[in-house]
Amino acid sequence: MHDDSPYDVVIAGGGLAGLSLAALLGQADFTVALIEAREPQLSWPEDSIDLRVYAISRASETLLRTCGAWPAIEARACAYREMRVWDAQGAGDIHFDSAELGEPALGHIIESRVIAKALLEILDDSGGVTRFCPASIQSFSEPNGARTVELDDARTLGATLLVGADGKQSRVREQAGIHAQMSHYGQQGLVAVVECERDHEQTAWQRFLPTGPLAFLPLHDGRCSIVWSATTARARQLLALDDAAFCAALGEAFEYRLGEIIGVGERVLFPLSRQHAERTVAPRLALVGDASHVIHPLAGQGVNLGFKDVRALAEVLISARQQRRDIGALSVLRRYERARKGDNLATMLAMDGFKHLFASPVPPVRWLRNAGLDLVDAAAPVKRLIMRAAMGL
């Protein structure tokens, strides 16, 4: 069964990258087909918090405002105005404050499902975007200079461009024969929502422990979302503890910066790995978000990198169409690849560098990193540069 009118763009994957790209392109009058495997979650109990939360940078906020999704997100977003980072193996300490830049916040902590729901509402009002859900791509080919995409229900769609936004195990990437280099960190991230004795002060907190970083992220209802990265053995131990023992271990690991931990919800582990696609484009094909790159979550930059991909690809496609160029041509898509390659690689290497630097028990390395934290904390111009980079400004 063939869908007769070919689309400008078929997007595989209804995660945040796929949804935001569909929203931007729909606004620019592209015809878009969005293929989603699962119906998204659109309702939940008022007092529940999604275990997947993101530190959304100011640049990502701008993108969500451009899409028109921000007003629906804002009520459940928690602005974080400060960030405190310190080392468990020394006295090194750094404090970032948005007031130093004259900015109202460094970013916002937001649940994944809240962003997804807001973007879906935008798409529902967009005439140019057609959602196919539940559906997935079975195969695709490129006869006569266009993509033909076959879905698992035997429908076929024509497209000028196919975008893989289908996550780190991207079938689009795999079927296009694009190799992704993957390395496992031998670590797991434990996520949970916790209640602390003291207020989170609209501050994001991160302590570097010998087994991995521990982050406390402020939530809109006063609780905190934690991401505790640890060796697989340690993470499994933490998961096995009863709630009281876990709260005690967490409070100690966090040096009781927010007092006692007085409550914890469901705890979930996820494996930590790094992945990088060797190419992000091919004729009539582009990859965005986790399909292109996966990084260590220690600075919460993964989703922001994905949004940067989306913005760059949308800009390239809109510009190409204004110049009456073929949006699926490799020469056009290479502009997107060039725009993103350096930033993606630099962020990935920086996250790796931080991870190894803070995990090292070697005394000279320990001394150096503590001295480095203190030096940066004292050097206001350097600190402002780091803050602006993290905010995506």
N, C-alpha and C positions, 0 to 999 in steps of 0.2 A: 504494500500500500504506500504510494508516494504522496508526500505533501507537495502539491504542485508549485506553490510559490516559493522559490528558493530564498533563504534568509541571507542577510549580509553576514551575520555571525552566529555560529552555534557554539554555546558555552556548555562544556561538560562539567557539572559540579555545582551544587547549590549551597556551598559554604560561603563565608563572608567575602572571599575574593570574587567568586562567581556572581553572587548577588549584587555586589557593588559595581562590578563591571557592566552587568546587564542594566542596572539603573542609570549609569552614566551614558551608556550607548543609546538606551531607550530615549533619554532626554534629548540626545543629539539626532533623533529621527532615524537611527539605524533600525532595521528589522532584526530582532534577536530571538533565537530559540534557546531556552535554558533547560537543560536536562538534569533532573534531580532524582537520585535513587530512592530517597525516603521523604515522606511527608514531614515537614518541619514541625517543631513543637510551638504551638501558638498560645497555649494557656497553661498556667501553673498556679499553685497556691501563693497567695500574696506574700507570706512570710518565708517562702523557700528561696534559696539562692542557687543558681547554676554553678556546678563545680568548675566549669570552664569560664574563667574571667580573664580579661585582657587589660594590660596597661596601654590605653589608647593615647598615642602622642598627639600633640597639637596639630601636626600635619594631617594625621588620620582624621582628627575631628573636622578639619577643614573639608576633607573629601566627603565625609558623612553629611556635612552641612550643604555642600554642593549638590549631593544626591537628594537633599530634602528630608533626610531621615533623622537629623539631629533632634528636632523638637520632640519626637516620640521616644528618644533615647534618654534625654536629659534628666527626667525625673528619677531614673534608677542608676544614674551615673554618679560616682563619687569623685569629685575633683581632688587630686593630691597636690598640695602646694609645696610640700617639702619632701626630701628623701634623705635618709640617714643610712650610711653604709659603714660597717666596721668589721674588723678582723678578729676572729676568736683566738688567734695565736699571737696576740700583741696588742699594742695600744693604738694602732692606726685607725683613723676615723675621718670620715668626710661627710659634710652636711651641705646639701643643695637646697636652695630656697628660691622659689619663683620670684619673690619680691626683689631679689638682687637684679633681675632682668626687667623689673617693672611689669611683669606678666601676672595675670590672676592665678595661674596654675601651671604645673609642669605637664599635666596630662589628666586623664580620667581613668578610673578603674570601672570597667563595665562588663556585665555578663554577656557571654557569646549569644545566648538566645534572645536577649533584648535587642541587640544590634540586628540579628537575623530577622526578627519579627518586624522591626521598623523598615528594613529594606524591602521585605516582602510586601508590606502595605504600599510602598512606593511603586513596586512592580505591578501590583493589582490595578493601579490607576494609570499605568503606562500602556498606551495603545500599541506600541511597537514591540512589546516583549510577550512572547508566548511561552508558558511553562509546560513542560512535559514531566509529569510526576505522578506516581513513581515510574521511572524509566531509566534505562542506562544504555550506553553506546555499546553495541555488539561489535561493530567493525566500521571502518571508513576507507574510502579509496579516493583517487583523484583523477577521474576520467574527464577529458575535454576541459582542462583548466579550471575545475571547480571541485569542491569537496562533496562527496556523497556520503552521508552518515546513516548507517543502519542501526535502528534501535532494537532492543531485545524483544519488542512486540511485533517485529517485522515491518514497522513503518520506516520509510526512508526520508531523509531530509536533505535538501540541497543547500550548500553554503559557500560563500566566497572565502570564509575563514573559519577554522575550527580552533577554539581555545580550550586547552586543558586546564581546568581549575579544580581538578578532582583529587587533590590531596597527595600525601607523600607516596601512596601506592598507586599513583596515577596510571590508569589503563591507557589513556591517550598517549602518555609519554612512552609507555611500554610498546604499544602497537606501532608507534611512529619509529621504533627502533632507536630511541634516544637513551643512551646509557646514563645512569645516575650513580655517582660514587657515594657509598654509604659507609659510615663508621659508627659503631656502637660505643657509647661512653662507659659501658659497664655500670651505669647508674640508673636509678628509677626516681621519678618525681612523685612525691606523695602530696595529693591535694585534698583540702578539707576547708570547711568554714568553721571558724572558732569565735567564741565570745571571750573577751578579755575583761579583766577587772577595771582597767582604765580606758579612757577614750583614745581612739587611734590618732587623734590630732590632725586628721587629713594628711597623714604622712605615710609614705611607702618606706618600709624598713627592710634592710637586708644585712644579714650577718654571714660572713664566710667561715664555715666550719671546716675542719680537716677532711670530712667526708663529703662536703659539697655545700652549696649556699642554701640558706633558709630565708625566705621572703615572707613578710606580712604585708598584705595589700588592703587598704581601707575600703570598706563597702558603704553604700548609701544608708544602710540601716544601723550603722554603728559597729557591726561585727567586722571581722577580718577574713580574707581568703588567704590561706597559706599555701606556699609551694616549697616543699622541703626536698631538695635534691640530695640523694645519698647513695652510697654503694648499694648494690642490689641486696646484699645480705642485711645491711643495716635497715634499708627501707622495709624489707619483709618483717624484720623484728618489730619495727614501729607499727606496722599494720596489724600485727598479731596482739599488741598490747590492748588491755581493756581501756575504756575511755578515761578513767581516773589516772591510770599509769601513763597513758599517752599525754594527757594534759600536763602531768608533772614533768615528763621528759621534755615536752615542748617548751614549757616555761623556763626550765633550766637552760636549754639550748639557746633560748632567746634572751637570756640574762634578765628575765622578768621586766623587760623594758616597758611593758604595758600592764604590769602587775601579774597576778595569777591568771592562768587560763581556766575559765570557769565553765566552759562548755565546748563540746566538739560535735559536729554532725558526721555524716558518712565520710569515710576515708577511702580514697582510690589511688592506685599506683598506675603510672604509665612509664614505659621505657624511654630513656633519653638517647637520642642518636643525632647524627649530623648527616645531611644528604645534600648533594649538589648535582643538578643535571648538567651534563657536558655541553649541551646546547639548549637554548630556550626557544629557538625558532626553527622552522623548516618551511618549505613552500606551503602556503595556505594553512599554517599551523603555528600557534604560540602557546607557551606555558606561563602560568602566573601562580603566585603563592606557593604553597607547600609542594605542588607538582614540580616546581622549579628549584626550591631550596628549603631545607629544614635546619634550624640552628638550635643551639642550647638555649633553654628558656630563662637563663639567669638574669637577663635584663628585660625580658618580656618584649623583645623586638620582633619576633617572628611574624605576628599579625600585621605590624606596622610595615615590615618589608613587603608583605603581600599587597597592602593597600598602595604602597609606592609603585609596585608593578602595575596595578590596575590603573592608577593615574597616568603613568608613562605610556601604557599601551593605548588607553583611550585617547590621549593627546596625539599620538602618532597616527591612529586610525582617522580621527576627525580631520587632522591636518592633511592627510593623504587624500581624503575624499574632497576636501576643499580645492585641492590641486588637480582633481579628476584623475588621480592615480589609482591603480588596482590595490585595494587594501590587503589582498592576500599575497601580493608579490614579495618575494624574498628580500628585494632591495628595500622595500618599505619596512618589513618586519625587523630587518637588521638594525634599523634605527632604534627600535624598542630594545633590542638585545644590547646594543652599545650603551644606551641610556642607563640600563640597570646593572650591567655586569660588574662594574667596579664597586658599586655600593654594596651589592649582595655579597661579593667575595670579601670585601673589607670587613663587613659586619660579622660574617662567619668566622674569619680569622681572629677578629678582636674577641669574640665570645670564647673561642678556643683558648686564646692567650690568657684571658682572665681566669678561665677554668683551671688551666695548668698552673698559673702563677699562684692562685689562692689555695690550690690543693697541695702545693709543695711544702713538706715539713723541714726542708733543708734550712738550717739557721741563717745563712747569708741571704737566701731568697726571702725568708720570712722578714728579716730586718729591712731589706730593700723595699718590699711591698708596703710595709708599715710606714717607712719613711716617705714612700711615694704618696700614700694616701694623705699623710699630714702635709706634705709639700703642696699637693694640688689643693687641699683645703685652704692653705694659706695664700695661694696664688689666685687672686680673684679673676684676672683676665682668662686664665686657663680654665677655671671652673665655669665661667660664663660660656666659653666656647663649648665645653662638654655638655652643658645644659641645653644650649641652643641645638647642638647636634642630636641629642636624645629627644628633643621636642620636635625635631624635623623641620626647624625654622630655617 
